Amino acid sequence: MRLFAALLPPPDISADLASAVGELRKLPGAEALTWTGRPGWHFTLAFYGEVAEETVPELSERLARAARRTEVFPLLVQGGGAFGQGHALWVGANGEVESMRLLADRAEAAGRRAGLTMQEHRRYRPHLTLARGRGSVDLGPYVAALDSFASRTWEVAELVLVRSHLPRSGIAGEQPRYEPVGTWALGAGA
């Protein structure tokens, strides 16, 4: 199964972000982007790829430990940016981003210790993908429009292991489906 560790924004934060995305989708050229559906909004902490079912219990145990070792922290969705030459539009995070990075490092280490082959470690850059472009789409106007976006601050209190089901129908616009496999409360010691 295809798995990743993530933080999920609360429903009211997603609702506010959905309003902002609705405005972005009115900008010229928005139809050239593939927009991520609201059910797919998450901050990926560690991507594990294909994981054998028999590995999930050990990975889950290690993620539970990582969650317990990380205290609850404040976060907000704020600003935006782009990766590549028009390949991905994202919204960023602000608040206790260092705590988020620490949790991302711990989630990555959990995967390694569970025996998963992980990509080369890079400094974690918090982002929630809103849209992807094909080719070279100018995302500058979208990033500029996101400059003033800021959600309320919320307390991040759980780590989620998510399974992604990639589209298989071949129908244009079909979105991946996401299913929580496990959820662990942050804090409560080592």
Sequence and secondary structure as in RCSB ss.txt:
>XXXX:A:sequence
MRLFAALLPPPDISADLASAVGELRKLPGAEALTWTGRPGWHFTLAFYGEVAEETVPELSERLARAARRTEVFPL
LVQGGGAFGQGHALWVGANGEVESMRLLADRAEAAGRRAGLTMQEHRRYRPHLTLARGRGSVDLGPYVAALDSFA
SRTWEVAELVLVRSHLPRSGIAGEQPRYEPVGTWALGAGA
>XXXX:A:secstr
 EEEEEE   HHHHHHHHHHHHHHTTSTTGGGEEE  GGG  EEEEEEEE  GGGHHHHHHHHHHHHHTS  EEE
EEEEEEEETTTTEEEEEEEESHHHHHHHHHHHHHHHHHTT            EEEEEESS    HHHHHHHTT B
   EEE EEEEEEEE   S  TT   EEEEEEEEES S  
